[in-house]
Amino acid sequence: MNARLRHWLTLYQNAAGICDTSTGLLLVLFPAFTFRLMGLAMIPQPLSFASYIGVFVLCVGLTYLWTVAKWPLNEYSLPVWLTQWKITALFRAMVAMFLVWQLAVHAIEARWITVALADGIFATIQIIGLEQGWMERAV
């Protein structure tokens, strides 16, 4: 058991969860404000569509927080953590690739690159962690 690695994985899990959960809540409750906060000039219309995106972001974030709160990382919860990382890495990678494509064809504002980079970084961390067996070594 590697307590230090488990600590870092738990910290990452909380950070990723707080990041997406807070962004998702802001998009659901205050979509126009959130897009302005992101520096975007073009706000998706209708605003209910932007809130719908927020529900998805909120749910992704809650998977991180729910996992860490309900199943602390140990040998018994390992399959839950691995599954959560695999699914969210897939979601994040797909969002990052979609946004890069949309940026390449000039369909969205350049500031969306921050979202693409954030999701790409989170996905990359998780893919590397899964490939390197970080969780298996932490329990």
A tleap script that builds the chain and sets N, CA, C and O, in Angstrom:
source leaprc.protein.ff14SB
mol = sequence {
  NMET ASN ALA ARG LEU ARG HIE TRP LEU THR
  LEU TYR GLN ASN ALA ALA GLY ILE CYS ASP
  THR SER THR GLY LEU LEU LEU VAL LEU PHE
  PRO ALA PHE THR PHE ARG LEU MET GLY LEU
  ALA MET ILE PRO GLN PRO LEU SER PHE ALA
  SER TYR ILE GLY VAL PHE VAL LEU CYS VAL
  GLY LEU THR TYR LEU TRP THR VAL ALA LYS
  TRP PRO LEU ASN GLU TYR SER LEU PRO VAL
  TRP LEU THR GLN TRP LYS ILE THR ALA LEU
  PHE ARG ALA MET VAL ALA MET PHE LEU VAL
  TRP GLN LEU ALA VAL HIE ALA ILE GLU ALA
  ARG TRP ILE THR VAL ALA LEU ALA ASP GLY
  ILE PHE ALA THR ILE GLN ILE ILE GLY LEU
  GLU GLN GLY TRP MET GLU ARG ALA CVAL
}
set mol.1.N position { 0.847 -1.177 0.000 }
set mol.1.CA position { 0.000 0.000 0.000 }
set mol.1.C position { 0.891 1.238 0.000 }
set mol.1.O position { 1.856 1.316 0.760 }
set mol.2.N position { 0.566 2.199 -0.851 }
set mol.2.CA position { 1.324 3.431 -0.969 }
set mol.2.C position { 0.428 4.583 -0.535 }
set mol.2.O position { -0.347 5.115 -1.331 }
set mol.3.N position { 0.541 4.962 0.734 }
set mol.3.CA position { -0.333 5.993 1.295 }
set mol.3.C position { -0.129 7.349 0.617 }
set mol.3.O position { -1.084 8.106 0.441 }
set mol.4.N position { 1.096 7.650 0.243 }
set mol.4.CA position { 1.368 8.934 -0.405 }
set mol.4.C position { 0.688 9.013 -1.774 }
set mol.4.O position { 0.074 10.028 -2.102 }
set mol.5.N position { 0.793 7.961 -2.564 }
set mol.5.CA position { 0.146 7.927 -3.875 }
set mol.5.C position { -1.374 7.990 -3.711 }
set mol.5.O position { -2.057 8.691 -4.458 }
set mol.6.N position { -1.894 7.258 -2.735 }
set mol.6.CA position { -3.339 7.289 -2.476 }
set mol.6.C position { -3.782 8.711 -2.109 }
set mol.6.O position { -4.851 9.157 -2.525 }
set mol.7.N position { -2.963 9.412 -1.336 }
set mol.7.CA position { -3.259 10.803 -0.974 }
set mol.7.C position { -3.344 11.678 -2.225 }
set mol.7.O position { -4.290 12.453 -2.371 }
set mol.8.N position { -2.358 11.562 -3.138 }
set mol.8.CA position { -2.355 12.370 -4.350 }
set mol.8.C position { -3.526 12.039 -5.271 }
set mol.8.O position { -4.108 12.930 -5.889 }
set mol.9.N position { -3.865 10.764 -5.358 }
set mol.9.CA position { -5.016 10.370 -6.185 }
set mol.9.C position { -6.318 10.922 -5.610 }
set mol.9.O position { -7.190 11.368 -6.355 }
set mol.10.N position { -6.444 10.891 -4.303 }
set mol.10.CA position { -7.636 11.438 -3.649 }
set mol.10.C position { -7.700 12.949 -3.842 }
set mol.10.O position { -8.774 13.503 -4.076 }
set mol.11.N position { -6.563 13.608 -3.746 }
set mol.11.CA position { -6.510 15.053 -3.970 }
set mol.11.C position { -6.912 15.379 -5.411 }
set mol.11.O position { -7.697 16.298 -5.644 }
set mol.12.N position { -6.376 14.630 -6.372 }
set mol.12.CA position { -6.736 14.821 -7.776 }
set mol.12.C position { -8.238 14.606 -7.969 }
set mol.12.O position { -8.902 15.393 -8.644 }
set mol.13.N position { -8.758 13.551 -7.380 }
set mol.13.CA position { -10.169 13.212 -7.520 }
set mol.13.C position { -11.044 14.364 -7.019 }
set mol.13.O position { -12.027 14.731 -7.663 }
set mol.14.N position { -10.683 14.923 -5.875 }
set mol.14.CA position { -11.435 16.046 -5.322 }
set mol.14.C position { -11.296 17.293 -6.194 }
set mol.14.O position { -12.282 17.988 -6.438 }
set mol.15.N position { -10.092 17.580 -6.663 }
set mol.15.CA position { -9.876 18.767 -7.498 }
set mol.15.C position { -10.664 18.681 -8.805 }
set mol.15.O position { -11.325 19.641 -9.201 }
set mol.16.N position { -10.593 17.535 -9.468 }
set mol.16.CA position { -11.339 17.356 -10.718 }
set mol.16.C position { -12.841 17.460 -10.456 }
set mol.16.O position { -13.573 18.076 -11.231 }
set mol.17.N position { -13.285 16.864 -9.376 }
set mol.17.CA position { -14.708 16.908 -9.041 }
set mol.17.C position { -15.198 18.303 -8.733 }
set mol.17.O position { -16.259 18.712 -9.204 }
set mol.18.N position { -14.431 19.041 -7.941 }
set mol.18.CA position { -14.821 20.411 -7.594 }
set mol.18.C position { -14.816 21.293 -8.836 }
set mol.18.O position { -15.707 22.124 -9.009 }
set mol.19.N position { -13.835 21.122 -9.688 }
set mol.19.CA position { -13.730 21.901 -10.923 }
set mol.19.C position { -14.983 21.730 -11.785 }
set mol.19.O position { -15.616 22.717 -12.161 }
set mol.20.N position { -15.335 20.503 -12.093 }
set mol.20.CA position { -16.490 20.261 -12.964 }
set mol.20.C position { -17.822 20.507 -12.260 }
set mol.20.O position { -18.755 21.029 -12.869 }
set mol.21.N position { -17.918 20.143 -11.002 }
set mol.21.CA position { -19.176 20.351 -10.285 }
set mol.21.C position { -19.500 21.833 -10.180 }
set mol.21.O position { -20.638 22.238 -10.413 }
set mol.22.N position { -18.514 22.641 -9.832 }
set mol.22.CA position { -18.767 24.081 -9.705 }
set mol.22.C position { -19.073 24.706 -11.065 }
set mol.22.O position { -19.972 25.540 -11.176 }
set mol.23.N position { -18.334 24.308 -12.095 }
set mol.23.CA position { -18.610 24.829 -13.440 }
set mol.23.C position { -20.001 24.411 -13.894 }
set mol.23.O position { -20.748 25.218 -14.447 }
set mol.24.N position { -20.347 23.147 -13.659 }
set mol.24.CA position { -21.665 22.660 -14.049 }
set mol.24.C position { -22.781 23.398 -13.332 }
set mol.24.O position { -23.777 23.772 -13.952 }
set mol.25.N position { -22.626 23.608 -12.043 }
set mol.25.CA position { -23.648 24.347 -11.283 }
set mol.25.C position { -23.794 25.770 -11.809 }
set mol.25.O position { -24.910 26.264 -11.969 }
set mol.26.N position { -22.671 26.427 -12.077 }
set mol.26.CA position { -22.735 27.778 -12.622 }
set mol.26.C position { -23.429 27.796 -13.977 }
set mol.26.O position { -24.221 28.696 -14.257 }
set mol.27.N position { -23.136 26.806 -14.821 }
set mol.27.CA position { -23.791 26.753 -16.130 }
set mol.27.C position { -25.287 26.479 -16.014 }
set mol.27.O position { -26.077 26.998 -16.803 }
set mol.28.N position { -25.671 25.678 -15.050 }
set mol.28.CA position { -27.096 25.388 -14.861 }
set mol.28.C position { -27.830 26.614 -14.323 }
set mol.28.O position { -28.893 26.980 -14.823 }
set mol.29.N position { -27.255 27.241 -13.304 }
set mol.29.CA position { -27.955 28.326 -12.612 }
set mol.29.C position { -27.767 29.698 -13.262 }
set mol.29.O position { -28.697 30.504 -13.292 }
set mol.30.N position { -26.570 29.962 -13.779 }
set mol.30.CA position { -26.247 31.278 -14.329 }
set mol.30.C position { -25.460 31.126 -15.639 }
set mol.30.O position { -24.287 31.493 -15.698 }
set mol.31.N position { -26.089 30.594 -16.673 }
set mol.31.CA position { -25.340 30.295 -17.896 }
set mol.31.C position { -24.706 31.519 -18.555 }
set mol.31.O position { -23.537 31.465 -18.938 }
set mol.32.N position { -25.431 32.602 -18.694 }
set mol.32.CA position { -24.872 33.781 -19.366 }
set mol.32.C position { -23.683 34.324 -18.575 }
set mol.32.O position { -22.646 34.647 -19.153 }
set mol.33.N position { -23.833 34.423 -17.268 }
set mol.33.CA position { -22.744 34.893 -16.414 }
set mol.33.C position { -21.524 33.990 -16.541 }
set mol.33.O position { -20.397 34.479 -16.617 }
set mol.34.N position { -21.735 32.691 -16.564 }
set mol.34.CA position { -20.628 31.736 -16.625 }
set mol.34.C position { -19.875 31.866 -17.938 }
set mol.34.O position { -18.644 31.856 -17.946 }
set mol.35.N position { -20.589 31.986 -19.043 }
set mol.35.CA position { -19.916 32.144 -20.331 }
set mol.35.C position { -19.152 33.467 -20.395 }
set mol.35.O position { -18.066 33.530 -20.971 }
set mol.36.N position { -19.720 34.526 -19.802 }
set mol.36.CA position { -18.984 35.795 -19.750 }
set mol.36.C position { -17.747 35.652 -18.875 }
set mol.36.O position { -16.689 36.192 -19.196 }
set mol.37.N position { -17.879 34.923 -17.766 }
set mol.37.CA position { -16.751 34.669 -16.873 }
set mol.37.C position { -15.625 33.933 -17.610 }
set mol.37.O position { -14.444 34.152 -17.341 }
set mol.38.N position { -16.011 33.066 -18.532 }
set mol.38.CA position { -15.039 32.325 -19.344 }
set mol.38.C position { -14.439 33.208 -20.442 }
set mol.38.O position { -13.536 32.777 -21.159 }
set mol.39.N position { -14.937 34.439 -20.573 }
set mol.39.CA position { -14.417 35.359 -21.581 }
set mol.39.C position { -15.019 35.181 -22.953 }
set mol.39.O position { -14.474 35.660 -23.947 }
set mol.40.N position { -16.145 34.492 -23.009 }
set mol.40.CA position { -16.785 34.227 -24.301 }
set mol.40.C position { -17.770 35.329 -24.648 }
set mol.40.O position { -18.554 35.760 -23.802 }
set mol.41.N position { -17.729 35.779 -25.883 }
set mol.41.CA position { -18.638 36.822 -26.344 }
set mol.41.C position { -19.945 36.220 -26.857 }
set mol.41.O position { -21.021 36.782 -26.653 }
set mol.42.N position { -19.837 35.065 -27.530 }
set mol.42.CA position { -21.027 34.423 -28.091 }
set mol.42.C position { -21.565 33.407 -27.087 }
set mol.42.O position { -20.921 32.400 -26.789 }
set mol.43.N position { -22.746 33.692 -26.579 }
set mol.43.CA position { -23.371 32.813 -25.595 }
set mol.43.C position { -24.405 31.956 -26.321 }
set mol.43.O position { -25.276 32.481 -27.014 }
set mol.44.N position { -24.305 30.619 -26.157 }
set mol.44.CA position { -25.263 29.737 -26.834 }
set mol.44.C position { -26.709 30.118 -26.504 }
set mol.44.O position { -27.048 30.440 -25.365 }
set mol.45.N position { -27.523 30.069 -27.517 }
set mol.45.CA position { -28.947 30.375 -27.349 }
set mol.45.C position { -29.768 29.183 -27.803 }
set mol.45.O position { -29.364 28.531 -28.766 }
set mol.46.N position { -30.856 28.862 -27.200 }
set mol.46.CA position { -31.383 29.506 -25.997 }
set mol.46.C position { -30.538 29.158 -24.770 }
set mol.46.O position { -29.783 28.186 -24.774 }
set mol.47.N position { -30.680 29.969 -23.726 }
set mol.47.CA position { -29.895 29.744 -22.512 }
set mol.47.C position { -30.198 28.391 -21.874 }
set mol.47.O position { -29.354 27.832 -21.173 }
set mol.48.N position { -31.385 27.872 -22.111 }
set mol.48.CA position { -31.701 26.548 -21.562 }
set mol.48.C position { -30.787 25.482 -22.163 }
set mol.48.O position { -30.503 24.478 -21.509 }
set mol.49.N position { -30.323 25.683 -23.393 }
set mol.49.CA position { -29.378 24.754 -24.004 }
set mol.49.C position { -28.040 24.825 -23.280 }
set mol.49.O position { -27.406 23.797 -23.041 }
set mol.50.N position { -27.613 26.022 -22.934 }
set mol.50.CA position { -26.368 26.185 -22.179 }
set mol.50.C position { -26.497 25.520 -20.812 }
set mol.50.O position { -25.542 24.913 -20.326 }
set mol.51.N position { -27.652 25.628 -20.198 }
set mol.51.CA position { -27.874 24.962 -18.912 }
set mol.51.C position { -27.856 23.449 -19.062 }
set mol.51.O position { -27.400 22.738 -18.167 }
set mol.52.N position { -28.347 22.960 -20.181 }
set mol.52.CA position { -28.315 21.524 -20.461 }
set mol.52.C position { -26.876 21.021 -20.509 }
set mol.52.O position { -26.577 19.949 -19.983 }
set mol.53.N position { -25.984 21.787 -21.135 }
set mol.53.CA position { -24.557 21.449 -21.140 }
set mol.53.C position { -24.048 21.415 -19.703 }
set mol.53.O position { -23.250 20.551 -19.338 }
set mol.54.N position { -24.515 22.359 -18.894 }
set mol.54.CA position { -24.124 22.415 -17.497 }
set mol.54.C position { -24.504 21.173 -16.717 }
set mol.54.O position { -23.764 20.737 -15.836 }
set mol.55.N position { -25.660 20.601 -17.037 }
set mol.55.CA position { -26.084 19.367 -16.365 }
set mol.55.C position { -25.072 18.256 -16.644 }
set mol.55.O position { -24.708 17.506 -15.738 }
set mol.56.N position { -24.626 18.150 -17.872 }
set mol.56.CA position { -23.626 17.132 -18.226 }
set mol.56.C position { -22.325 17.372 -17.462 }
set mol.56.O position { -21.769 16.442 -16.878 }
set mol.57.N position { -21.835 18.617 -17.463 }
set mol.57.CA position { -20.588 18.947 -16.763 }
set mol.57.C position { -20.743 18.675 -15.269 }
set mol.57.O position { -19.838 18.136 -14.632 }
set mol.58.N position { -21.882 19.047 -14.720 }
set mol.58.CA position { -22.166 18.797 -13.306 }
set mol.58.C position { -22.119 17.301 -12.996 }
set mol.58.O position { -21.529 16.890 -11.997 }
set mol.59.N position { -22.731 16.503 -13.838 }
set mol.59.CA position { -22.748 15.047 -13.609 }
set mol.59.C position { -21.351 14.443 -13.666 }
set mol.59.O position { -21.016 13.572 -12.862 }
set mol.60.N position { -20.542 14.898 -14.605 }
set mol.60.CA position { -19.160 14.409 -14.674 }
set mol.60.C position { -18.437 14.753 -13.375 }
set mol.60.O position { -17.762 13.905 -12.791 }
set mol.61.N position { -18.579 15.988 -12.929 }
set mol.61.CA position { -17.934 16.397 -11.686 }
set mol.61.C position { -18.405 15.605 -10.485 }
set mol.61.O position { -17.608 15.235 -9.622 }
set mol.62.N position { -19.696 15.348 -10.431 }
set mol.62.CA position { -20.237 14.594 -9.295 }
set mol.62.C position { -19.739 13.155 -9.262 }
set mol.62.O position { -19.663 12.557 -8.188 }
set mol.63.N position { -19.395 12.583 -10.427 }
set mol.63.CA position { -18.863 11.214 -10.395 }
set mol.63.C position { -17.550 11.158 -9.630 }
set mol.63.O position { -17.282 10.195 -8.912 }
set mol.64.N position { -16.732 12.195 -9.788 }
set mol.64.CA position { -15.463 12.250 -9.048 }
set mol.64.C position { -15.730 12.358 -7.550 }
set mol.64.O position { -15.170 11.604 -6.754 }
set mol.65.N position { -16.587 13.301 -7.175 }
set mol.65.CA position { -16.843 13.545 -5.755 }
set mol.65.C position { -17.585 12.385 -5.104 }
set mol.65.O position { -17.304 12.025 -3.960 }
set mol.66.N position { -18.527 11.804 -5.828 }
set mol.66.CA position { -19.277 10.672 -5.290 }
set mol.66.C position { -18.348 9.487 -5.049 }
set mol.66.O position { -18.434 8.812 -4.024 }
set mol.67.N position { -17.470 9.249 -5.999 }
set mol.67.CA position { -16.530 8.132 -5.866 }
set mol.67.C position { -15.656 8.309 -4.638 }
set mol.67.O position { -15.516 7.384 -3.839 }
set mol.68.N position { -15.066 9.485 -4.479 }
set mol.68.CA position { -14.148 9.694 -3.357 }
set mol.68.C position { -14.897 9.712 -2.019 }
set mol.68.O position { -14.343 9.300 -1.000 }
set mol.69.N position { -16.134 10.180 -2.011 }
set mol.69.CA position { -16.901 10.243 -0.761 }
set mol.69.C position { -17.480 8.886 -0.372 }
set mol.69.O position { -17.481 8.521 0.804 }
set mol.70.N position { -17.964 8.151 -1.349 }
set mol.70.CA position { -18.658 6.886 -1.070 }
set mol.70.C position { -17.702 5.693 -0.979 }
set mol.70.O position { -17.919 4.771 -0.193 }
set mol.71.N position { -16.645 5.721 -1.790 }
set mol.71.CA position { -15.729 4.588 -1.859 }
set mol.71.C position { -14.284 5.053 -1.720 }
set mol.71.O position { -13.588 5.170 -2.728 }
set mol.72.N position { -13.809 5.322 -0.501 }
set mol.72.CA position { -12.392 5.690 -0.354 }
set mol.72.C position { -11.518 4.625 -1.018 }
set mol.72.O position { -11.815 3.431 -0.964 }
set mol.73.N position { -10.446 5.081 -1.639 }
set mol.73.CA position { -9.603 4.187 -2.430 }
set mol.73.C position { -8.953 3.116 -1.560 }
set mol.73.O position { -8.140 3.409 -0.684 }
set mol.74.N position { -9.332 1.872 -1.825 }
set mol.74.CA position { -8.732 0.706 -1.174 }
set mol.74.C position { -8.896 -0.484 -2.117 }
set mol.74.O position { -9.399 -0.330 -3.230 }
set mol.75.N position { -8.480 -1.653 -1.681 }
set mol.75.CA position { -8.526 -2.816 -2.565 }
set mol.75.C position { -9.950 -3.187 -2.974 }
set mol.75.O position { -10.154 -3.757 -4.047 }
set mol.76.N position { -10.935 -2.873 -2.136 }
set mol.76.CA position { -12.317 -3.235 -2.447 }
set mol.76.C position { -12.978 -2.222 -3.386 }
set mol.76.O position { -13.840 -2.585 -4.186 }
set mol.77.N position { -12.576 -0.963 -3.290 }
set mol.77.CA position { -13.178 0.074 -4.132 }
set mol.77.C position { -12.411 0.305 -5.431 }
set mol.77.O position { -12.831 1.101 -6.270 }
set mol.78.N position { -11.307 -0.379 -5.595 }
set mol.78.CA position { -10.471 -0.192 -6.784 }
set mol.78.C position { -11.255 -0.302 -8.095 }
set mol.78.O position { -11.067 0.545 -8.969 }
set mol.79.N position { -12.120 -1.298 -8.275 }
set mol.79.CA position { -12.871 -1.373 -9.546 }
set mol.79.C position { -13.753 -0.142 -9.795 }
set mol.79.O position { -13.926 0.274 -10.941 }
set mol.80.N position { -14.303 0.432 -8.743 }
set mol.80.CA position { -15.135 1.630 -8.899 }
set mol.80.C position { -14.287 2.792 -9.403 }
set mol.80.O position { -14.665 3.476 -10.354 }
set mol.81.N position { -13.141 3.013 -8.765 }
set mol.81.CA position { -12.250 4.096 -9.166 }
set mol.81.C position { -11.750 3.894 -10.593 }
set mol.81.O position { -11.720 4.848 -11.370 }
set mol.82.N position { -11.364 2.694 -10.947 }
set mol.82.CA position { -10.874 2.425 -12.299 }
set mol.82.C position { -11.962 2.702 -13.330 }
set mol.82.O position { -11.697 3.301 -14.372 }
set mol.83.N position { -13.171 2.270 -13.042 }
set mol.83.CA position { -14.289 2.498 -13.963 }
set mol.83.C position { -14.573 3.981 -14.113 }
set mol.83.O position { -14.760 4.472 -15.226 }
set mol.84.N position { -14.606 4.693 -12.998 }
set mol.84.CA position { -14.875 6.130 -13.036 }
set mol.84.C position { -13.811 6.851 -13.860 }
set mol.84.O position { -14.144 7.724 -14.662 }
set mol.85.N position { -12.545 6.503 -13.678 }
set mol.85.CA position { -11.471 7.140 -14.443 }
set mol.85.C position { -11.556 6.797 -15.926 }
set mol.85.O position { -11.328 7.661 -16.771 }
set mol.86.N position { -11.879 5.552 -16.251 }
set mol.86.CA position { -11.979 5.174 -17.663 }
set mol.86.C position { -13.092 5.943 -18.362 }
set mol.86.O position { -12.901 6.451 -19.467 }
set mol.87.N position { -14.239 6.027 -17.729 }
set mol.87.CA position { -15.381 6.698 -18.350 }
set mol.87.C position { -15.135 8.194 -18.475 }
set mol.87.O position { -15.374 8.774 -19.535 }
set mol.88.N position { -14.657 8.828 -17.398 }
set mol.88.CA position { -14.461 10.273 -17.474 }
set mol.88.C position { -13.276 10.630 -18.377 }
set mol.88.O position { -13.286 11.693 -18.996 }
set mol.89.N position { -12.272 9.785 -18.466 }
set mol.89.CA position { -11.181 10.041 -19.414 }
set mol.89.C position { -11.716 10.014 -20.842 }
set mol.89.O position { -11.331 10.841 -21.669 }
set mol.90.N position { -12.598 9.069 -21.128 }
set mol.90.CA position { -13.217 9.000 -22.454 }
set mol.90.C position { -14.029 10.260 -22.730 }
set mol.90.O position { -13.875 10.873 -23.787 }
set mol.91.N position { -14.893 10.654 -21.795 }
set mol.91.CA position { -15.711 11.865 -21.975 }
set mol.91.C position { -14.826 13.083 -22.204 }
set mol.91.O position { -15.057 13.869 -23.123 }
set mol.92.N position { -13.811 13.230 -21.356 }
set mol.92.CA position { -12.945 14.407 -21.442 }
set mol.92.C position { -12.154 14.414 -22.748 }
set mol.92.O position { -12.021 15.462 -23.381 }
set mol.93.N position { -11.635 13.277 -23.154 }
set mol.93.CA position { -10.887 13.212 -24.412 }
set mol.93.C position { -11.779 13.563 -25.595 }
set mol.93.O position { -11.355 14.273 -26.506 }
set mol.94.N position { -13.000 13.071 -25.584 }
set mol.94.CA position { -13.925 13.358 -26.681 }
set mol.94.C position { -14.300 14.838 -26.717 }
set mol.94.O position { -14.372 15.431 -27.793 }
set mol.95.N position { -14.538 15.434 -25.563 }
set mol.95.CA position { -14.848 16.865 -25.514 }
set mol.95.C position { -13.656 17.666 -26.033 }
set mol.95.O position { -13.828 18.584 -26.835 }
set mol.96.N position { -12.455 17.324 -25.581 }
set mol.96.CA position { -11.254 18.032 -26.036 }
set mol.96.C position { -11.088 17.913 -27.549 }
set mol.96.O position { -10.814 18.909 -28.219 }
set mol.97.N position { -11.249 16.722 -28.087 }
set mol.97.CA position { -11.100 16.534 -29.535 }
set mol.97.C position { -12.181 17.282 -30.307 }
set mol.97.O position { -11.893 17.884 -31.342 }
set mol.98.N position { -13.413 17.254 -29.821 }
set mol.98.CA position { -14.498 17.978 -30.477 }
set mol.98.C position { -14.201 19.473 -30.511 }
set mol.98.O position { -14.360 20.124 -31.543 }
set mol.99.N position { -13.768 20.010 -29.371 }
set mol.99.CA position { -13.480 21.439 -29.322 }
set mol.99.C position { -12.310 21.822 -30.220 }
set mol.99.O position { -12.355 22.862 -30.877 }
set mol.100.N position { -11.271 21.005 -30.260 }
set mol.100.CA position { -10.139 21.282 -31.150 }
set mol.100.C position { -10.616 21.287 -32.604 }
set mol.100.O position { -10.220 22.151 -33.386 }
set mol.101.N position { -11.448 20.341 -32.958 }
set mol.101.CA position { -12.006 20.292 -34.314 }
set mol.101.C position { -12.810 21.572 -34.608 }
set mol.101.O position { -12.644 22.191 -35.659 }
set mol.102.N position { -13.677 21.953 -33.670 }
set mol.102.CA position { -14.492 23.150 -33.866 }
set mol.102.C position { -13.631 24.410 -33.959 }
set mol.102.O position { -13.941 25.332 -34.714 }
set mol.103.N position { -12.546 24.437 -33.180 }
set mol.103.CA position { -11.611 25.562 -33.265 }
set mol.103.C position { -10.894 25.570 -34.611 }
set mol.103.O position { -10.689 26.632 -35.198 }
set mol.104.N position { -10.518 24.407 -35.097 }
set mol.104.CA position { -9.795 24.301 -36.365 }
set mol.104.C position { -10.626 24.786 -37.539 }
set mol.104.O position { -10.087 25.354 -38.489 }
set mol.105.N position { -11.932 24.568 -37.486 }
set mol.105.CA position { -12.799 25.010 -38.585 }
set mol.105.C position { -13.430 26.377 -38.293 }
set mol.105.O position { -14.319 26.833 -39.013 }
set mol.106.N position { -12.955 27.013 -37.229 }
set mol.106.CA position { -13.407 28.357 -36.845 }
set mol.106.C position { -14.910 28.424 -36.579 }
set mol.106.O position { -15.559 29.422 -36.892 }
set mol.107.N position { -15.447 27.373 -36.007 }
set mol.107.CA position { -16.872 27.336 -35.694 }
set mol.107.C position { -17.176 27.911 -34.308 }
set mol.107.O position { -18.321 28.254 -34.016 }
set mol.108.N position { -16.152 28.015 -33.455 }
set mol.108.CA position { -16.331 28.551 -32.107 }
set mol.108.C position { -15.205 29.534 -31.800 }
set mol.108.O position { -14.183 29.570 -32.485 }
set mol.109.N position { -15.419 30.322 -30.763 }
set mol.109.CA position { -14.434 31.322 -30.349 }
set mol.109.C position { -13.138 30.666 -29.877 }
set mol.109.O position { -13.140 29.557 -29.344 }
set mol.110.N position { -12.049 31.371 -30.085 }
set mol.110.CA position { -10.726 30.861 -29.711 }
set mol.110.C position { -10.596 30.601 -28.213 }
set mol.110.O position { -9.810 29.743 -27.813 }
set mol.111.N position { -11.335 31.307 -27.384 }
set mol.111.CA position { -11.241 31.112 -25.933 }
set mol.111.C position { -11.687 29.728 -25.479 }
set mol.111.O position { -11.397 29.324 -24.353 }
set mol.112.N position { -12.386 29.001 -26.337 }
set mol.112.CA position { -12.771 27.630 -26.001 }
set mol.112.C position { -11.546 26.727 -25.853 }
set mol.112.O position { -11.650 25.614 -25.339 }
set mol.113.N position { -10.390 27.209 -26.304 }
set mol.113.CA position { -9.171 26.408 -26.179 }
set mol.113.C position { -8.883 26.088 -24.710 }
set mol.113.O position { -8.305 25.045 -24.406 }
set mol.114.N position { -9.283 26.979 -23.799 }
set mol.114.CA position { -9.044 26.708 -22.370 }
set mol.114.C position { -9.814 25.479 -21.908 }
set mol.114.O position { -9.307 24.690 -21.111 }
set mol.115.N position { -11.027 25.315 -22.403 }
set mol.115.CA position { -11.822 24.137 -22.043 }
set mol.115.C position { -11.210 22.894 -22.674 }
set mol.115.O position { -11.109 21.849 -22.030 }
set mol.116.N position { -10.802 23.007 -23.936 }
set mol.116.CA position { -10.170 21.874 -24.618 }
set mol.116.C position { -8.890 21.460 -23.896 }
set mol.116.O position { -8.642 20.269 -23.707 }
set mol.117.N position { -8.086 22.423 -23.497 }
set mol.117.CA position { -6.839 22.116 -22.791 }
set mol.117.C position { -7.113 21.488 -21.423 }
set mol.117.O position { -6.475 20.505 -21.047 }
set mol.118.N position { -8.054 22.055 -20.690 }
set mol.118.CA position { -8.368 21.507 -19.363 }
set mol.118.C position { -8.841 20.064 -19.474 }
set mol.118.O position { -8.346 19.188 -18.765 }
set mol.119.N position { -9.797 19.816 -20.364 }
set mol.119.CA position { -10.284 18.446 -20.520 }
set mol.119.C position { -9.195 17.531 -21.056 }
set mol.119.O position { -9.093 16.376 -20.641 }
set mol.120.N position { -8.384 18.033 -21.970 }
set mol.120.CA position { -7.292 17.230 -22.503 }
set mol.120.C position { -6.264 16.873 -21.437 }
set mol.120.O position { -5.759 15.751 -21.409 }
set mol.121.N position { -5.957 17.818 -20.566 }
set mol.121.CA position { -5.001 17.553 -19.487 }
set mol.121.C position { -5.557 16.540 -18.501 }
set mol.121.O position { -4.871 15.592 -18.120 }
set mol.122.N position { -6.810 16.744 -18.086 }
set mol.122.CA position { -7.430 15.782 -17.166 }
set mol.122.C position { -7.467 14.383 -17.790 }
set mol.122.O position { -7.146 13.396 -17.128 }
set mol.123.N position { -7.856 14.303 -19.054 }
set mol.123.CA position { -7.920 13.001 -19.733 }
set mol.123.C position { -6.542 12.364 -19.810 }
set mol.123.O position { -6.393 11.166 -19.568 }
set mol.124.N position { -5.542 13.157 -20.144 }
set mol.124.CA position { -4.176 12.630 -20.262 }
set mol.124.C position { -3.663 12.111 -18.925 }
set mol.124.O position { -3.066 11.036 -18.861 }
set mol.125.N position { -3.892 12.867 -17.866 }
set mol.125.CA position { -3.481 12.418 -16.527 }
set mol.125.C position { -4.117 11.072 -16.216 }
set mol.125.O position { -3.445 10.155 -15.743 }
set mol.126.N position { -5.408 10.954 -16.481 }
set mol.126.CA position { -6.112 9.716 -16.155 }
set mol.126.C position { -5.661 8.561 -17.033 }
set mol.126.O position { -5.507 7.442 -16.542 }
set mol.127.N position { -5.448 8.802 -18.303 }
set mol.127.CA position { -4.989 7.732 -19.196 }
set mol.127.C position { -3.610 7.251 -18.773 }
set mol.127.O position { -3.354 6.048 -18.722 }
set mol.128.N position { -2.728 8.190 -18.470 }
set mol.128.CA position { -1.393 7.809 -17.993 }
set mol.128.C position { -1.507 7.040 -16.687 }
set mol.128.O position { -0.868 6.002 -16.517 }
set mol.129.N position { -2.314 7.541 -15.769 }
set mol.129.CA position { -2.493 6.865 -14.485 }
set mol.129.C position { -3.037 5.460 -14.632 }
set mol.129.O position { -2.606 4.546 -13.930 }
set mol.130.N position { -3.984 5.284 -15.542 }
set mol.130.CA position { -4.536 3.950 -15.783 }
set mol.130.C position { -3.481 3.029 -16.395 }
set mol.130.O position { -3.352 1.870 -16.001 }
set mol.131.N position { -2.734 3.555 -17.357 }
set mol.131.CA position { -1.695 2.749 -18.012 }
set mol.131.C position { -0.562 2.381 -17.057 }
set mol.131.O position { -0.004 1.287 -17.140 }
set mol.132.N position { -0.229 3.292 -16.159 }
set mol.132.CA position { 0.878 3.080 -15.226 }
set mol.132.C position { 0.454 2.335 -13.954 }
set mol.132.O position { 1.299 1.994 -13.126 }
set mol.133.N position { -0.837 2.084 -13.798 }
set mol.133.CA position { -1.314 1.349 -12.633 }
set mol.133.C position { -1.203 2.112 -11.330 }
set mol.133.O position { -0.911 1.527 -10.287 }
set mol.134.N position { -1.435 3.424 -11.382 }
set mol.134.CA position { -1.317 4.230 -10.168 }
set mol.134.C position { -2.245 3.749 -9.064 }
set mol.134.O position { -1.834 3.642 -7.909 }
set mol.135.N position { -3.484 3.461 -9.409 }
set mol.135.CA position { -4.445 3.067 -8.366 }
set mol.135.C position { -4.111 1.711 -7.786 }
set mol.135.O position { -4.214 1.506 -6.576 }
set mol.136.N position { -3.712 0.791 -8.634 }
set mol.136.CA position { -3.341 -0.537 -8.136 }
set mol.136.C position { -2.167 -0.443 -7.160 }
set mol.136.O position { -2.111 -1.180 -6.175 }
set mol.137.N position { -1.231 0.465 -7.438 }
set mol.137.CA position { -0.085 0.639 -6.548 }
set mol.137.C position { -0.446 1.379 -5.264 }
set mol.137.O position { 0.242 1.252 -4.251 }
set mol.138.N position { -1.541 2.161 -5.312 }
set mol.138.CA position { -1.936 2.966 -4.151 }
set mol.138.C position { -2.690 2.162 -3.096 }
set mol.138.O position { -2.769 2.576 -1.940 }
set mol.139.N position { -3.242 1.015 -3.488 }
set mol.139.CA position { -4.028 0.231 -2.511 }
set mol.139.C position { -3.203 -0.859 -1.868 }
set mol.139.O position { -3.710 -1.603 -1.029 }
savepdb mol mol.pdb
quit
